[in-house]
Amino acid sequence: MWKIAKEYCMGCAVCTMQCSGIQMVDGYAEIVDQSATCLERAAQVCPRQIIQKV
């Protein structure tokens, strides 16, 4: 399971450009598809490193 620490999200949307499993909701990144294979890539490009596998 993947998690985004929304309280640290700056709303840059870089992760959404890398993964269709993440969408911007109310200005923050939110995982909408836990089975998306691109979540790991999104975690790697996040400038704040707030996308983590738990």
C-alpha positions as CSV (number, residue, x, y, z in Angstrom):
1,M,0.0,0.0,0.0
2,W,1.2,3.5,-0.9
3,K,0.7,6.7,1.1
4,I,1.1,10.4,0.5
5,A,1.8,12.7,3.4
6,K,-0.6,15.3,2.2
7,E,0.4,17.8,5.0
8,Y,3.8,18.1,3.3
9,C,2.5,18.2,-0.3
10,M,3.3,21.5,-2.0
11,G,0.9,20.8,-4.9
12,C,3.6,20.8,-7.7
13,A,1.9,17.9,-9.5
14,V,5.2,16.4,-10.6
15,C,4.0,13.0,-9.4
16,T,0.8,13.2,-11.5
17,M,2.9,13.7,-14.6
18,Q,4.7,10.4,-13.9
19,C,1.7,8.3,-12.7
20,S,-1.9,8.1,-13.7
21,G,-2.6,6.5,-10.3
22,I,-2.2,9.9,-8.6
23,Q,-4.4,12.9,-9.2
24,M,-4.6,16.4,-7.7
25,V,-7.6,16.8,-5.3
26,D,-8.1,20.2,-3.8
27,G,-4.6,21.2,-4.6
28,Y,-2.9,18.1,-3.1
29,A,-1.7,14.9,-4.6
30,E,-3.9,11.9,-3.8
31,I,-3.5,8.2,-4.8
32,V,-6.5,7.1,-6.7
33,D,-5.2,3.7,-7.8
34,Q,-3.2,1.7,-5.4
35,S,-2.5,-0.9,-8.1
36,A,-0.8,1.5,-10.5
37,T,2.7,0.2,-11.4
38,C,3.9,3.8,-11.8
39,L,3.6,4.8,-8.1
40,E,7.2,3.9,-7.4
41,R,8.4,6.2,-10.2
42,A,6.2,9.0,-8.8
43,A,7.8,8.5,-5.4
44,Q,11.2,8.9,-6.9
45,V,10.4,12.2,-8.6
46,C,8.6,13.8,-5.7
47,P,10.7,16.8,-4.6
48,R,9.7,16.4,-1.0
49,Q,9.9,12.6,-0.9
50,I,6.4,12.3,0.6
51,I,5.2,9.3,-1.4
52,Q,6.0,6.1,0.4
53,K,5.2,2.4,0.4
54,V,3.9,1.4,3.8
